């Protein structure tokens, strides 16, 4: 099983390659609320519970 830091590092690499004009696009829906690349970055970077849920969702849809 992958460590949380490995998932975070993967996300940061992918995020860095997303063009700025696409970072406002929704990439995950958690508890019926949409999250963009930018909001996901903030949550994941701060290691919040929501950030962990977003990482899991991104892994399930194979973005990570």
TAGISUL-V740822 format. One record per helix or strand of 3 or more residues. SS is the DSSP state (h for helix, s for strand). FROM is the first residue (numbers start at 1). TO is the last residue. Records with the same first field share a line. If there is no record, write none. Layout:
SS->FROM-TO / FROM-TO
//
This chain:
h->4-17 / 20-22 / 37-45 / 49-60
s->26-30 / 33-36
//
